Amino acid sequence: MMRWRRWFLVGALALSCLPGIASAESEVDLLLNKLVERGILTKTDAGEIRKEIADTKEARNTQLAKEIVPDAVRNWSWKGDIRLRDEYRNQTGDGKDVNRQRIRFRYGFEAKANDQLTVGARLATANTSTSGNPNLNSPISTNQSLDTSFNHLAFWLDRAYVNYTPEVPGVTKIMLSGGIIANPYWHREQLVWDDDLNFDGANVHAEEQLGPVNLFTNLGAYSLNTNIVRSSALWAVQGGTAIQPFQHSGSGELVDNLKLTGALAYYDYMNVTGKTSDTTALANAGGLAGSSSSLKDWNLLNPNFAIDSQFMEFPFGFYGDWVHNTAAFDNGNGYLVGFKVGNAKVPFDLKKGWEAGYYFEHLEPNGTFGAFSFSDFGNGGTNHRGSVYWIKLAVLKNSTAGLTAFNTQELSGTKNHVDTYQMDWVTTF
């Protein structure tokens, strides 16, 4: 009898909590407390009823959301970011010092077509020539300078892709991507790839989790230019592993959070130079950007690694990157070493409200495809060496303020210096 009475109470009280019907939760608590006082219910029974009511409400609200909001809406997610930058650049050689204000704005969506298929797109501020002048092209920058006397700025298609994630027996994860996709190749800094660069083509990503070891691989084919006699393309393959050997070992924070990540990639550029493409694929990407004009090919071998852990709740990491162009007779190497500490997530929090880092980079003229390397280091391209220092503070929820300093010089030629200072405000939404 008591069991039936209890379920009757749960049902009645749960109905009273539904939208559009009677009481607030405080009234339910008053009623339960009164029943406990009169000995009809024990405190334990009252606690269990409160939990059952909460579960019933959650299930009912979930069902109502499904009935009210169409699948086409619930399966979409939107996100974006805006960055405001003040940049001062001092450079020898041409005698020009530059102080400019810049903006980056990106906004996009991802839609779940079904359990295995996702479609996404993003728009972004960018520099791309509409006049046919390849010197104005920049596939590695989504910045726009505020120097147009209040004229409107360009907004371009930055990404548009399809991701297919089938279930394959024996494989933890596999994803096939096509379109204009984000860089799928694991790297910590921007020695070979600028972070704003996206890839046009198709990629296969696979992962296999074996206890504390995660194995991953990327294999892709990307189009650079097809409007020529021999199509220009990039073929790439990468294999790597991420290991957390002592996770949950109880040996202390430093050891438990230790993570080792390493990868080896090979990037093969096809038909990017020669009579069929001197004024198309290479020029459209931004030209030689520091490389020798006699260089006819880029075949890049690129190993990199990172060591990460945490101490006294401060995350930190050390990393290194090296690239060698096997197609270059000389000046075909580059390397980068650096460290990072902190994670700017919680505004003005002593432990979780800041991050800082430093790295040193040495990139010879033929070390990589300069049109795709970091656009801010030495004014972009190759033939540079120098140091980068940065600090970032979380100042509001989803907002950070940061300062980055670049001190670089050319490796060969005139050996000009470029010192760049950037102050950034970034808000994500």
C-alpha positions as CSV (number, residue, x, y, z in Angstrom):
1,M,0.0,0.0,0.0
2,M,2.8,2.4,0.9
3,R,4.5,1.7,-2.4
4,W,1.4,2.6,-4.4
5,R,0.9,5.7,-2.3
6,R,4.5,6.8,-2.9
7,W,4.2,6.4,-6.7
8,F,0.9,8.4,-6.5
9,L,2.7,11.2,-4.7
10,V,5.6,11.2,-7.2
11,G,3.2,11.4,-10.2
12,A,1.0,14.1,-8.7
13,L,4.0,16.2,-7.6
14,A,5.7,15.7,-10.9
15,L,2.6,16.9,-12.8
16,S,2.5,20.0,-10.6
17,C,6.0,20.9,-11.7
18,L,5.3,20.8,-15.4
19,P,5.0,24.0,-17.4
20,G,1.5,25.6,-17.3
21,I,0.3,23.6,-14.3
22,A,0.2,24.7,-10.7
23,S,3.0,25.0,-8.2
24,A,6.6,26.1,-7.9
25,E,9.2,23.8,-6.6
26,S,9.3,25.6,-3.2
27,E,5.6,24.6,-2.7
28,V,6.5,21.0,-3.5
29,D,9.3,21.1,-0.8
30,L,6.8,22.5,1.7
31,L,4.4,19.7,1.1
32,L,7.1,17.0,1.4
33,N,8.3,18.5,4.6
34,K,4.8,18.5,6.0
35,L,4.4,14.8,5.1
36,V,7.6,14.0,6.8
37,E,6.5,15.9,10.0
38,R,3.3,13.9,10.1
39,G,5.2,10.6,9.8
40,I,3.6,9.8,6.4
41,L,7.1,9.9,4.7
42,T,10.6,9.4,6.0
43,K,13.3,11.9,5.2
44,T,14.9,9.2,3.0
45,D,11.6,8.8,1.1
46,A,11.2,12.5,0.7
47,G,14.8,12.8,-0.8
48,E,14.2,9.9,-3.2
49,I,10.9,11.5,-4.3
50,R,12.6,14.9,-5.0
51,K,15.2,13.1,-7.1
52,E,12.5,11.1,-9.0
53,I,10.6,14.4,-9.6
54,A,13.7,16.0,-11.0
55,D,14.4,13.1,-13.3
56,T,10.7,13.1,-14.5
57,K,10.9,16.9,-15.3
58,E,14.2,16.5,-17.1
59,A,12.8,13.7,-19.3
60,R,9.6,15.6,-20.0
61,N,11.5,18.8,-20.9
62,T,13.7,16.8,-23.2
63,Q,10.7,15.3,-24.9
64,L,9.0,18.7,-25.2
65,A,12.2,20.2,-26.8
66,K,12.1,17.4,-29.4
67,E,8.5,18.0,-30.1
68,I,8.7,21.8,-30.3
69,V,12.1,22.3,-32.0
70,P,12.6,20.6,-35.4
71,D,15.6,18.3,-36.0
72,A,16.9,20.7,-38.6
73,V,17.3,23.4,-35.9
74,R,18.6,21.2,-33.0
75,N,21.3,19.7,-35.2
76,W,22.9,23.0,-36.1
77,S,25.6,24.8,-34.1
78,W,27.0,28.2,-34.7
79,K,30.2,29.8,-33.5
80,G,32.6,32.6,-34.4
81,D,35.3,35.0,-33.1
82,I,36.5,38.5,-33.5
83,R,40.0,39.8,-33.0
84,L,41.0,43.5,-32.8
85,R,44.7,44.1,-33.2
86,D,47.1,47.1,-33.0
87,E,50.4,46.2,-34.7
88,Y,53.7,48.1,-34.8
89,R,56.4,46.9,-37.2
90,N,59.9,48.3,-37.3
91,Q,62.0,47.1,-40.2
92,T,65.4,48.0,-41.7
93,G,66.0,48.0,-45.5
94,D,63.0,49.9,-46.9
95,G,63.0,52.4,-44.0
96,K,59.3,51.9,-43.4
97,D,57.9,51.7,-39.9
98,V,54.2,50.6,-39.8
99,N,51.6,51.2,-37.1
100,R,48.3,49.7,-38.2
101,Q,45.0,48.6,-36.8
102,R,43.6,45.3,-38.0
103,I,40.5,43.2,-37.6
104,R,39.7,39.5,-38.1
105,F,36.1,38.3,-38.0
106,R,35.0,34.6,-38.6
107,Y,31.6,33.1,-38.3
108,G,30.3,29.7,-39.3
109,F,28.1,26.7,-38.6
110,E,28.2,22.9,-38.4
111,A,25.1,20.9,-39.2
112,K,24.6,17.2,-38.4
113,A,22.9,15.7,-41.5
114,N,22.7,12.3,-39.8
115,D,24.7,10.2,-37.3
116,Q,27.6,9.8,-39.6
117,L,27.6,12.9,-41.8
118,T,28.4,16.5,-40.8
119,V,28.4,19.6,-43.1
120,G,30.0,22.9,-42.2
121,A,31.0,26.3,-43.5
122,R,32.7,29.5,-42.3
123,L,33.0,33.0,-43.6
124,A,36.0,35.2,-42.7
125,T,37.7,38.5,-43.5
126,A,40.5,37.9,-45.9
127,N,42.7,39.2,-48.6
128,T,42.1,37.7,-52.1
129,S,42.5,39.5,-55.4
130,T,39.5,40.0,-57.6
131,S,41.5,42.0,-60.1
132,G,43.7,39.1,-61.3
133,N,46.7,40.5,-59.5
134,P,48.3,37.5,-57.6
135,N,50.5,39.9,-55.6
136,L,47.3,40.8,-53.6
137,N,46.6,37.2,-52.7
138,S,47.1,35.9,-49.2
139,P,45.8,32.4,-48.4
140,I,47.5,32.6,-44.9
141,S,45.8,35.7,-43.5
142,T,42.3,36.5,-42.4
143,N,43.3,40.0,-41.3
144,Q,42.0,43.2,-42.8
145,S,43.7,46.6,-42.1
146,L,41.4,49.5,-41.1
147,D,42.8,51.8,-43.7
148,T,40.0,52.2,-46.2
149,S,38.6,55.6,-45.1
150,F,35.5,53.8,-43.8
151,N,34.9,51.7,-47.0
152,H,33.5,48.2,-46.6
153,L,35.9,45.2,-46.1
154,A,35.8,41.9,-47.9
155,F,34.2,38.8,-46.4
156,W,35.0,35.5,-48.1
157,L,34.2,31.8,-48.0
158,D,36.9,30.5,-45.6
159,R,35.7,26.8,-45.2
160,A,33.0,24.6,-46.6
161,Y,33.3,20.9,-46.0
162,V,31.7,17.5,-45.5
163,N,32.9,15.1,-42.7
164,Y,31.9,11.4,-42.9
165,T,32.6,9.2,-39.9
166,P,31.6,5.6,-40.6
167,E,31.9,2.9,-38.0
168,V,34.7,0.6,-39.0
169,P,35.3,-2.6,-36.9
170,G,38.7,-2.5,-35.3
171,V,39.2,1.3,-35.7
172,T,38.5,3.7,-32.9
173,K,37.7,6.6,-35.2
174,I,37.9,7.2,-39.0
175,M,36.8,10.4,-40.7
176,L,36.7,11.3,-44.4
177,S,36.7,15.0,-45.2
178,G,36.3,16.9,-48.4
179,G,35.9,20.5,-49.6
180,I,37.7,23.5,-48.0
181,I,38.9,21.9,-44.7
182,A,40.8,23.0,-41.7
183,N,44.5,21.9,-41.5
184,P,44.3,18.2,-40.4
185,Y,48.0,17.8,-39.7
186,W,49.2,17.8,-36.1
187,H,51.6,20.6,-35.3
188,R,52.2,22.8,-32.3
189,E,53.6,26.0,-33.9
190,Q,53.6,27.6,-37.4
191,L,57.0,26.6,-38.8
192,V,55.4,24.9,-41.9
193,W,51.8,26.0,-41.8
194,D,50.2,29.3,-40.9
195,D,47.2,28.7,-38.6
196,D,44.9,30.6,-41.0
197,L,45.6,28.3,-43.9
198,N,42.8,25.9,-45.0
199,F,43.2,23.0,-47.5
200,D,41.2,22.5,-50.7
201,G,40.7,18.8,-51.3
202,A,40.2,15.5,-49.5
203,N,41.6,13.9,-46.3
204,V,41.4,10.7,-44.4
205,H,42.0,10.8,-40.6
206,A,42.1,7.6,-38.5
207,E,42.8,6.9,-34.8
208,E,43.3,3.8,-32.8
209,Q,43.2,3.8,-29.0
210,L,45.4,1.2,-27.4
211,G,45.2,1.7,-23.6
212,P,47.3,4.8,-22.9
213,V,48.5,5.0,-26.5
214,N,46.6,6.8,-29.2
215,L,47.8,6.2,-32.8
216,F,46.7,8.6,-35.5
217,T,47.3,9.1,-39.2
218,N,46.3,11.6,-41.9
219,L,46.4,11.1,-45.7
220,G,45.4,13.8,-48.1
221,A,45.3,15.1,-51.7
222,Y,44.8,18.8,-52.3
223,S,44.4,20.9,-55.4
224,L,46.5,24.0,-55.9
225,N,45.6,24.8,-59.5
226,T,43.9,22.8,-62.2
227,N,43.6,25.5,-65.0
228,I,47.0,24.5,-66.5
229,V,48.5,21.8,-68.6
230,R,49.7,19.8,-65.6
231,S,47.6,20.2,-62.5
232,S,49.4,21.5,-59.4
233,A,48.7,19.6,-56.2
234,L,49.9,18.7,-52.8
235,W,50.0,15.1,-51.6
236,A,50.6,14.6,-47.9
237,V,50.8,11.8,-45.3
238,Q,51.4,12.0,-41.5
239,G,51.6,9.3,-38.8
240,G,51.9,10.0,-35.1
241,T,51.1,8.9,-31.5
242,A,50.0,10.5,-28.3
243,I,51.0,8.6,-25.1
244,Q,49.9,9.2,-21.5
245,P,52.1,6.4,-19.9
246,F,51.4,7.1,-16.2
247,Q,47.8,8.4,-16.2
248,H,46.0,7.6,-12.9
249,S,49.2,6.1,-11.5
250,G,49.0,8.0,-8.3
251,S,52.6,9.1,-8.6
252,G,51.9,12.8,-8.3
253,E,50.4,15.5,-10.5
254,L,53.5,16.0,-12.6
255,V,53.8,12.3,-13.6
256,D,50.1,11.6,-13.8
257,N,49.5,14.4,-16.4
258,L,52.6,13.6,-18.5
259,K,51.7,13.4,-22.2
260,L,54.1,12.7,-25.1
261,T,53.0,13.5,-28.6
262,G,55.1,13.0,-31.8
263,A,54.4,12.9,-35.5
264,L,56.2,12.5,-38.8
265,A,54.8,14.0,-42.0
266,Y,55.8,14.1,-45.7
267,Y,54.5,16.8,-48.0
268,D,55.0,16.5,-51.8
269,Y,54.2,19.5,-54.0
270,M,53.5,18.5,-57.6
271,N,54.0,20.8,-60.6
272,V,54.2,24.1,-58.7
273,T,57.0,25.5,-60.8
274,G,57.9,25.4,-64.5
275,K,56.4,27.0,-67.6
276,T,52.9,25.6,-66.9
277,S,52.5,27.1,-63.5
278,D,55.0,30.0,-62.9
279,T,52.2,32.5,-63.1
280,T,49.4,30.3,-61.7
281,A,49.8,27.9,-58.7
282,L,53.0,29.4,-57.2
283,A,52.0,33.1,-57.9
284,N,48.4,32.6,-56.7
285,A,49.7,31.3,-53.4
286,G,51.9,34.4,-52.9
287,G,55.1,33.7,-54.9
288,L,58.4,32.3,-53.8
289,A,58.2,34.2,-50.5
290,G,61.9,34.0,-49.8
291,S,62.8,30.8,-51.6
292,S,65.4,30.6,-54.4
293,S,64.1,31.3,-57.9
294,S,66.1,28.3,-59.1
295,L,64.2,25.9,-56.8
296,K,61.9,23.6,-58.8
297,D,60.3,21.5,-56.2
298,W,59.3,21.1,-52.5
299,N,59.4,17.7,-50.9
300,L,59.2,18.3,-47.2
301,L,60.0,15.9,-44.4
302,N,58.6,17.2,-41.2
303,P,59.0,15.5,-37.7
304,N,57.7,17.3,-34.6
305,F,57.0,16.6,-30.9
306,A,55.6,18.0,-27.7
307,I,56.0,17.1,-24.0
308,D,53.1,18.3,-21.8
309,S,52.3,18.0,-18.1
310,Q,51.0,20.0,-15.1
311,F,52.5,21.2,-11.8
312,M,50.6,22.9,-9.0
313,E,47.6,23.2,-11.4
314,F,49.8,25.0,-13.9
315,P,49.8,23.3,-17.3
316,F,53.1,23.6,-19.3
317,G,54.7,22.1,-22.4
318,F,57.9,21.9,-24.4
319,Y,57.8,21.4,-28.2
320,G,60.0,21.2,-31.2
321,D,59.5,21.2,-35.0
322,W,62.0,20.4,-37.8
323,V,61.5,20.5,-41.6
324,H,63.9,19.4,-44.4
325,N,63.2,20.0,-48.1
326,T,64.7,16.9,-49.8
327,A,64.4,18.6,-53.2
328,A,66.7,21.5,-52.3
329,F,70.5,21.3,-52.9
330,D,71.1,23.9,-50.2
331,N,69.4,26.1,-47.6
332,G,66.6,23.5,-47.2
333,N,66.2,23.2,-43.5
334,G,64.2,24.8,-40.7
335,Y,63.6,24.2,-37.0
336,L,61.7,25.6,-34.1
337,V,61.9,25.0,-30.3
338,G,59.8,26.5,-27.6
339,F,57.7,26.2,-24.4
340,K,54.3,27.4,-23.0
341,V,52.9,27.7,-19.5
342,G,49.4,28.4,-18.2
343,N,46.0,28.4,-19.9
344,A,44.0,31.6,-20.1
345,K,40.4,30.4,-19.4
346,V,39.1,32.0,-16.1
347,P,39.1,35.8,-16.0
348,F,41.8,37.2,-13.6
349,D,42.3,33.9,-11.9
350,L,45.9,33.5,-10.6
351,K,46.2,29.9,-11.8
352,K,43.8,29.7,-14.8
353,G,43.7,33.3,-16.0
354,W,46.9,33.6,-17.9
355,E,49.4,31.9,-20.3
356,A,52.8,32.8,-21.7
357,G,55.3,31.3,-24.0
358,Y,58.5,31.6,-26.1
359,Y,60.0,30.0,-29.1
360,F,63.1,30.4,-31.4
361,E,62.8,29.7,-35.1
362,H,65.3,29.2,-37.9
363,L,63.9,28.8,-41.4
364,E,66.3,28.8,-44.4
365,P,65.2,30.1,-47.8
366,N,64.3,26.7,-49.3
367,G,63.2,25.0,-46.1
368,T,59.5,25.1,-46.7
369,F,56.8,26.4,-49.1
370,G,57.1,30.0,-47.9
371,A,53.7,31.1,-49.2
372,F,52.1,28.9,-46.6
373,S,54.4,29.5,-43.6
374,F,53.6,31.9,-40.7
375,S,52.7,35.3,-42.1
376,D,53.8,37.3,-39.0
377,F,57.2,35.8,-38.5
378,G,59.8,38.1,-40.3
379,N,56.9,39.6,-42.3
380,G,56.1,36.1,-43.8
381,G,57.8,33.6,-46.0
382,T,61.2,32.0,-45.4
383,N,64.8,33.1,-44.9
384,H,64.3,34.3,-41.3
385,R,65.5,33.5,-37.8
386,G,64.5,35.0,-34.5
387,S,62.6,34.9,-31.2
388,V,58.9,35.2,-30.4
389,Y,57.6,36.1,-26.9
390,W,53.9,36.2,-26.0
391,I,51.6,36.5,-23.0
392,K,47.8,36.3,-22.9
393,L,45.3,37.2,-20.1
394,A,41.7,36.1,-19.7
395,V,39.9,39.4,-18.9
396,L,36.2,38.5,-19.4
397,K,34.3,35.3,-20.1
398,N,35.3,34.1,-23.6
399,S,37.6,37.1,-24.0
400,T,41.4,37.5,-23.8
401,A,43.9,40.3,-24.2
402,G,47.4,39.4,-25.4
403,L,50.8,40.9,-26.4
404,T,53.2,39.2,-28.8
405,A,56.7,40.4,-29.7
406,F,58.7,39.2,-32.8
407,N,62.4,39.9,-33.1
408,T,63.7,38.5,-36.4
409,Q,66.3,39.0,-39.1
410,E,67.0,37.6,-42.6
411,L,69.4,34.7,-42.8
412,S,70.9,35.7,-46.2
413,G,70.8,38.6,-48.6
414,T,70.5,42.0,-47.0
415,K,69.9,40.5,-43.6
416,N,67.3,43.1,-42.7
417,H,65.7,43.1,-39.2
418,V,62.0,43.1,-38.5
419,D,60.7,43.8,-35.0
420,T,56.9,43.4,-34.7
421,Y,54.7,44.0,-31.6
422,Q,51.0,43.0,-31.6
423,M,48.3,43.8,-29.0
424,D,45.2,41.6,-29.5
425,W,41.7,41.5,-28.1
426,V,40.0,38.2,-28.9
427,T,36.3,37.3,-28.2
428,T,34.8,34.0,-29.1
429,F,31.1,33.4,-29.3
